[in-house]
Amino acid sequence: MEPISPTQHRLIVALDFPDAPSALALVDRLHGSVRWLKVGLELYIATGPQIVDELKKRGHSIFLDLKLHDIPNTVAGAVRSAASLGVEMLTVHAAGGPRMLE
């Protein structure tokens, strides 16, 4: 595989699919041309953390787009869990307030 260019580090491809085979088919087609992949709520609910593990094994950086919004302790636990999966970026709703965002 050729090195990923600086431009490819800025592109995030959304894996907005209902299942892992569909998402992984796109990942296979993009092999070597993109580093960042976005896993959204639909795909994550359908596949669980296994999709993140598979994408990490393939060398990708993951943006987990679950739009976390809950009580502060729950969001903090979810962020820790996402970090333990190796997720580099995730979304939280600012509407949760300063305490939740801390």
Buried (B, 14 or more C-beta within 10 A) or exposed (E): EEEBEEEBEEBBBBBBBEEBEBBBEBBEEBEEEBBBBBBBEBBBEBBEBEBBBBBBEEEBBBBBBBEBBBEBEEBBEBBEEBEEBBBEEBBBEEEBEEEBEE
